[in-house]
Every structure is written in structure tokens, then in C-alpha cells.
Amino acid sequence: MKEEYSQTQFVTGLNEGTTPEHFFIVTGHNPFGGKATEAKNSEMNGHLLQKIRNSGWHHFPVTGQCEDHAEAGYGVVCTRTEAVMLGEAFRQDAIYEVLDDQVILVDCKGKDDDETIGRWSELQAPNS
């Protein structure tokens, strides 16, 4: 998987203490690690949000960012199987699992092993 996936920091609008203990981060941006237009990314994230809402999962906005690149997405409380299927449906190489303050990079294609990239509490980027 791309190196920048393991260098991502996250921005949420959540107050401290309100973050679920176990959730997944999924985006509709830049399918298969490519580059899509801003309009296409916005459209795909809108479809993702609709699918999440239709499923009734608790969710909240999360933006992943690395250096000068950022992708809006959602923290979703669902099962791992559901999250991977969601990532696959939106043609993502990987999603993030957050469990007990650990951020785990999960390959949607099942080719690479899970990779713990750090502690959620330390990977929070300042809201800017």
C-alpha cells in the first residue's frame, strides 16, 4: 500500500471523550489511490454518506490528511466486514480501523496484512 496511507493524521469535529472506542474511517475520494477531480470526489463522498445513512450506522465527519493532501470521509460504527465492503464499494485501496486508541490500516483487497500506524490520540491533527 502507498506509504502516505501510514503517515495520515486525522481531523474530526468531535469533542474529546465523545469518540467511539471502535470505528472505521472510509472515504469516497480518489478511487484506487488515483486522482479524481474535486467535483467527482465531492459526488462520491455524497454517495458514501447516503449509503451510510441508509444503513443506519452512527457516523461523523473525519478528514485524513498527509502533508499537502487531504481527503474528507466518515468515521463509521459498523462491523469490520461491513466497513471493508463499504471501502470496496467505493473502490478504496484501504480503510482505517480505530480500536482501543490504535489506528490500523486495513487493505480492502486482503492482499496486505493489517498495519498498526499509531495511536488515535496522537494522530489527531489540529483543526485548521
ZIFENKA-V941847 format. One record per backbone hydrogen bond with DSSP energy under -0.5 kcal/mol. NH is the residue of the N-H (numbers start at 1). CO is the residue of the C=O. If there is no record, write none. Layout:
nh;co
NH;CO
NH;CO
This chain:
nh;co
5;2
6;2
6;3
7;4
8;5
9;65
10;123
11;63
13;61
18;15
23;98
24;76
25;96
26;24
26;74
32;91
33;30
34;31
36;34
41;37
42;38
43;39
44;40
45;41
46;42
47;43
48;44
49;45
50;46
51;47
52;48
53;49
54;50
55;51
56;52
56;53
57;52
58;77
60;75
62;73
63;11
64;62
64;71
65;9
66;69
69;66
71;64
73;62
74;26
75;60
76;24
76;74
77;58
78;76
83;79
84;80
85;81
86;82
87;83
88;84
89;85
90;86
91;88
92;87
95;106
96;25
97;104
98;23
99;97
99;102
100;21
102;99
103;118
104;97
104;102
105;115
106;95
106;104
107;105
108;93
109;93
110;107
115;105
117;103
117;115
118;103
120;101
122;119
123;119
123;120
125;10
125;123
